[in-house]
Amino acid sequence: MAQLALCCMSHSPLLNLPGPSAELLEDISGALAAARAFARDFDPELVVIFAPDHYNGFFYRAMPPFCIGTAAQGVGDYGTHSGPLDVPNDIATACAAAVLEAGVDVSISASMDVDHGTTQPLQTLFGDAVARPVIPIFINSVATPLGPLRRVRALGTSVGDYLATLDKRVLVLGSGGLSHDPPVPTLATAPPAALDRIVHGAPMSSQQREARQTAVMDAAHNFAHGESPLQPLNPDWDQAFLELLDTGRLSDVDGWSNDWIEREAGHSAHEIRTWVAAFAALSASGPYKTGSRYYRPAPELIAGFAVRTAVPL
């Protein structure tokens, strides 16, 4: 019989870049230290992480709503892990088969490229992205059109049902969110170079990566100083979402439309899909209780930053 635990957290490339104040970083560091202690005490034998991608591994030439990696490697963006992850191919493949059998259409990748959305939480919790065997599960949270949240919940439930059959301690991670609207290119707005990247996956030169990092830092500085056209954070919406999770009312998200989420919390608030899937996976085995409950609106990171841990009752 499997033992499951959960940790969900926001991620941000700005945690690895100059700009955020020492006070903010110290405050977030305390929350992440508590999450690290939780993971250390649970001592997982397997990690399953639901994460988005930021046009580093998945592109409009073929954009699945969900994909399970049976082998994967980090792309090394924003100073995160570069190189192979320790993915147990047999377990990942069996997980994909079980999800498909449950009626959720999921693709697989035998060579999944993952970015900071996957590797930053792994490095935060374990010090090294390859410290534990991991199954990466991609959830499209950026490239419209997006499916309904009820399908994300179904994905998480089917993964949780499979994990319950394993004789392992499994830590389920969700990475992303909460309210935020960073300058991510879209099909409708991207200039030619960015369009070539988000559609065809055109590689970025070192100069282009440096320029992107500078643009991200500039955008965060302007946003934090009220000099940005980006959509403001919505702490009330964030807290309502967290309260929904804390009280086990996960099915409430089935009624949330994608348009409403964007209006309330920004285009990249769709990353809450990873949290929904993770909590659905945990709740597949019954009721749960949340432990660490951290939240802070962080304009310097262009995000409502949150951390949650949870265990079955």
PyMOL commands that set and color helices and strands:
alter all, ss='L'
color gray80, all
select helices_A, chain A and resi 13-16+22-42+77-79+89-101+116-126+149-163+192-200+206-224+235-246+250-255+258-265+267-283+299-301
alter helices_A, ss='H'
color red, helices_A
select strands_A, chain A and resi 3-9+46-51+66-69+72-75+82-84+107-109+112-114+134-139+169-175+288-298+303-312
alter strands_A, ss='S'
color yellow, strands_A
deselect
rebuild
show_as cartoon
